[in-house]
């Protein structure tokens, strides 16, 4: 009998087992309806929200990359344009400098030529004045000689005085 008692203790009663199974099924059903569905719904919504944010982030990243590429292209074009402008400005500056140097040389040559011409005119004028003074002095000396008698001593004095006058002037 003991085996039967042990068996009875080991194997539960069928009605108790069915009741426990039904109670467990009701608990699972209630947990499924009250907890699992709302939690799953919240998790699904959160997952969808996160997925949307990831999609938006990916779209923004792609747009940002396009904008960066455009910016790089604009900067590159601006650099090329700036280099071309600088090169053109340098060439214009060199051309202007060369033109100014050539003009300066021409003006300096013209000024030098004008100065030489003015010096030549001044020299000619001085020579003409000297000739005029020499002729005047010679006429004056001749008059003095003629006024004085033809005396060799007085002629010598007159010539000396004439030479002094010419040299002093």
C-alpha positions in Angstrom: 0.0 0.0 0.0 2.6 2.2 0.4 3.4 2.3 -3.3 -0.2 3.4 -4.0 0.1 6.1 -1.4 3.4 7.3 -2.9 1.8 7.1 -6.3 -1.1 9.1 -5.2 1.2 11.7 -3.8 3.3 11.8 -6.9 0.5 11.9 -9.5 -1.9 14.8 -8.8 -5.5 14.6 -9.0 -6.9 15.0 -12.5 -9.4 17.7 -11.5 -6.7 19.6 -9.6 -4.4 19.4 -12.6 -7.2 20.6 -15.0 -8.0 23.5 -12.6 -4.4 24.5 -12.4 -4.0 24.3 -16.1 -7.1 26.4 -16.6 -5.9 29.0 -14.0 -2.5 29.1 -15.8 -4.2 29.5 -19.2 -6.3 32.4 -17.8 -3.2 34.0 -16.3 -1.4 33.7 -19.7 -4.4 35.0 -21.5 -4.7 38.0 -19.1 -1.0 38.6 -19.3 -1.1 38.5 -23.1 -4.1 40.8 -23.3 -3.2 43.2 -20.5 0.6 43.2 -20.6 2.0 41.7 -23.7 -0.1 43.5 -26.3 0.3 47.0 -24.8 4.0 46.4 -24.2 4.5 45.0 -27.7 2.5 48.0 -29.1 4.7 50.4 -27.1 7.8 48.6 -28.3 6.6 48.6 -31.9 5.8 52.3 -31.7 9.2 53.0 -30.2 10.9 50.9 -32.8 9.0 52.7 -35.6 9.9 56.1 -34.0 13.5 55.1 -33.8 13.4 53.8 -37.4 11.9 57.1 -38.6 14.6 59.0 -36.7 17.3 56.8 -38.2 15.8 57.4 -41.7 15.6 61.1 -41.1 19.2 61.1 -39.9 20.3 59.1 -42.9 18.5 61.6 -45.2 20.0 64.5 -43.4 23.5 62.9 -43.6 23.0 62.4 -47.3 21.8 65.9 -47.8 24.7 67.2 -45.7 27.2 65.2 -47.8 25.6 66.7 -51.0 25.9 70.2 -49.5 29.5 69.5 -48.5 30.3 68.4 -52.0 28.6 71.5 -53.5 30.5 73.7 -51.0 33.8 71.9 -51.9 33.1 72.5 -55.6 32.2 76.1 -55.0 35.4 76.6 -52.9 37.4 74.9 -55.6 35.9 77.1 -58.3 36.5 80.2 -56.1 40.1 79.2 -55.6 40.6 78.7 -59.3 38.9 82.0 -60.0 41.0 83.8 -57.4 44.2 82.3 -58.8 43.2 83.5 -62.3 42.4 87.0 -61.0 45.7 87.2 -59.1 47.6 85.9 -62.2 45.9 88.5 -64.4 46.6 91.3 -61.8 50.2 90.3 -61.7 50.5 90.4 -65.5 48.7 93.7 -65.6 51.0 95.1 -62.9 54.1 93.9 -64.8 52.8 95.4 -68.0 52.0 98.7 -66.3 55.4 98.7 -64.6 57.1 98.1 -67.9 55.1 100.8 -69.5 55.8 103.3 -66.7 59.5 102.4 -66.9 59.5 102.9 -70.7 57.7 106.2 -70.3 60.1 107.3 -67.6 63.1 106.5 -69.8 61.5 108.4 -72.7 60.8 111.4 -70.5 64.3 111.2 -69.0 65.8 111.1 -72.5 63.6 114.0 -73.6 64.6 116.0 -70.5 68.2 115.2 -71.2 67.9 116.2 -74.8 66.1 119.4 -73.8 68.8 120.2 -71.3 71.5 119.7 -73.9 69.6 121.8 -76.4 69.2 124.6 -73.7 72.9 124.3 -72.9 73.8 124.6 -76.5 71.5 127.6 -76.9 73.0 129.2 -73.8 76.5 128.5 -75.0 75.7 130.0 -78.4 74.2 133.0 -76.7 77.2 133.5 -74.5 79.5 133.1 -77.4 77.5 135.7 -79.3 77.6 138.1 -76.3 81.4 137.5 -75.9 81.9 138.2 -79.6 79.8 141.3 -79.3 81.8 142.4 -76.2 85.1 141.7 -77.9 84.0 143.7 -81.0 82.9 146.5 -78.7 86.1 146.3 -76.8 88.1 146.2 -80.0 86.3 149.3 -81.3 86.8 151.0 -78.0 90.4 150.1 -78.0 90.8 151.2 -81.6 89.1 154.5 -80.7 91.5 155.0 -77.8 94.5 154.2 -80.0 93.3 156.6 -82.6 92.7 159.3 -80.0 96.1 159.0 -78.8 98.9 159.7 -81.0 100.7 156.9 -82.6 103.1 156.4 -79.8 104.5 152.9 -79.2 104.4 153.4 -75.5 100.7 154.5 -75.5 99.9 151.7 -77.9 101.3 149.2 -75.5 99.3 150.7 -72.7 96.1 150.7 -74.7 96.6 147.1 -75.7 97.3 146.1 -72.1 94.2 147.9 -70.9 92.2 146.3 -73.8 93.4 142.8 -72.7 92.6 143.5 -69.1 89.1 144.6 -70.0 88.5 141.5 -72.1 89.9 139.2 -69.4 87.9 140.9 -66.6 84.6 140.6 -68.3 
